[in-house]
Amino acid sequence: MKAGWRKRKLSEVLEVQNGYAFNSRQFVTGGGMPLVRIRDLRGGWSTETNFDGDFDERYRVRAGDFLIGMDGEFGCFEWRGPDALLNQRVCKLTNFAADVDARFLFYGINSHLKAIEDATTYTTVKHLSSKQIHAIEFLFPPLEEQRRIVAVLDEAFAAIATATANAEKNLANARELFSASLANVLDGQRKGWLLTSLRSLGKTLTGNTPKTSVAANFGDHIPFIKPGDFRPNGSLDYGNEALSVQGASASRLIPADAALMVCIGATIGKSGFTETEVTANQQVNAFIPRAGLSGKFAFYQFLTARFQRAVLSGSGQATLPIINKSKWSDLEIYVPDDTREQQAVVDLLDATMLECEALEATIRKKMIALDALKQSLLHRAFTGELTAAMPETIAA
């Protein structure tokens, strides 16, 4: 331990103010004060439900206050919203000791997230009590050293935040690049391609699930595709679940070179293509093209904004969106007569997707490295190894 540093529990240097369960009969839309809930801690806040009534000032939250979520969302968060009320399952750190810098505490708590999580009690949802928060401990240097560390971390984390925001923007640009290419390459109206319904171009079917109560229906004979098996590039994860020969005999078989789409639920419109024979559950529709039409070409048509809008329009506005097979079969795609043109389009879009995937992988690697750098800086700061210089590895 460095000279002048000493281990202290949070109970020695601050107090924890728990939130309050405000009377829901006094919730209003508009007016009143917003409630700080666990979901609000990472930024943004909801003003849809506010509290309109008298309250104890202990529960007021102001910009700059440090908050901790007590169910699942651990770590220390600086509130950046308007004046609000401290709702239940969120606590506020108050009454800091005179020899403790509040931002040093903020960084210190976030450097000990693993220890905090290990201290939680829970059955299905991890729960942290004010007693457990008070018991958190770490090393505190003298006040001036705390302030020096905070200054270095503030500068470094601001640079990391800028670099991360730029990486996220680049990631969005990479996705937009593919969307733009897709729209340009598959602009069938401009190219004079024929707009034809799926039912006129091949066979459509909806997947089905054999009886799950019969264990013999499941095995390793043929992949059983579900919405979670669709990868972002349209390929499928064939290794999650499979049917036996018996199960396959009670299911609808989907051959290779078919185009698939999730047609129910939150991921409606998610699309993929088959490279081998598969089966699928009832959330998935399949388009099996006639001879002379590429299933991969149809898959790319499924990804276009025009087709996705048609799917959502046909799904209605229910809580659980769903488009039935009949409506889905009536949806139309643009198709060139020349199969060589279809293949040329597929080859071009395959190459574009590979380029975009490589770009996304590079950006994601950068984002992971930035997060690792944050953790490294926090570790060094609270083991007395942080120098006065900001790391030069941060690049915006």
Buried (B, 14 or more C-beta within 10 A) or exposed (E): EEEEBEEBEBBEBBBBBBBBEBEEEEBEEEEBBBBBBBEBBEEEBEBEBBBBEEBEEEBBBEEEBBBBBBBBBBBBBEBEBEEBBBBBBBBBBEEBBEEBBBBBBBBBBBBBBEEBBEBBEEEEEBBBBBEBBBEBBBBBBEBEBBBBBBEBBEEBBEBBBEBBEBBEEBBEEBBEBBEEBBEEBBEBEEEEBEEBEBBEBBBBBBBEBBEEEEEEBBBEBBBBBBBEBBEEBBEBBBEEBBBBEBBBEBBEBBBEBBBBBBBBEEBBBBBBBBBEEBBBBEBBBBBBBEEEBBBBBBBBBBBBEBBBEBBBEBBEEEEEBBBBBEBBBBBBBBBBEEBEBBEEBBEEBEEBBEBBBEBBEBBEEBBEBBEEBBEBBBEBBBBBEBEEEBBEEBEE
